[in-house]
Amino acid sequence: MRAALEEARKALDRDEVPIGAVVVCGGRIVGRGHNLVETLGDATAHAEMQAVTAAAAAIGGKYLNDCTLYVTVEPCTMCAGACAWSQVGRIVYGTDDPKRGYSRLGASVLHPRTQVTTGILASECAELMSAFFKKLRA
């Protein structure tokens, strides 16, 4: 999760919503990403999408069932769907997203075998988000 937080800080440095993600497979990071929505002008350029795409390229296949996605904020429905299609084996996220997180719709958005762990470094992940939106509103 610390590597995902590093990615989130990269997003923050670019004035992007500070969400970061890494995909780990076989004990090593095979994909990294942070939000690039504003930079690329692309609503789909979420951290998870960047990390999953990089991981698939690194392992040479579209299925990530032996991989873990670490992400600082609960994935949105779009990213949860991408995780389902790529059959991510496990998702670990820091802080909840009650407004846009996939869990609003239920766990059935994910692949049935995907395991989920929440609350890892939650306060650090939430603080990045709070600081970003506080600065945005100032």
FENNORVEN-V427848 format. One record per run of one state. SS is the DSSP state (H for helix, E for strand, - for the rest). FROM is the first residue (numbers start at 1). LEN is the number of residues. If there is no record, write none. Layout:
ss = {SS;SS}
from = {FROM;FROM}
len = {LEN;LEN}
This chain:
ss = {-;H;-;E;-;E;-;H;-;H;-;E;-;E;H;-;E;-;E;H;-;H;-;E;-;H;-}
from = {1;2;14;20;26;28;35;37;41;47;60;67;74;76;77;86;90;96;101;102;105;107;110;115;119;122;138}
len = {1;12;6;6;2;7;2;4;6;13;7;7;2;1;9;4;6;5;1;3;2;3;5;4;3;16;1}
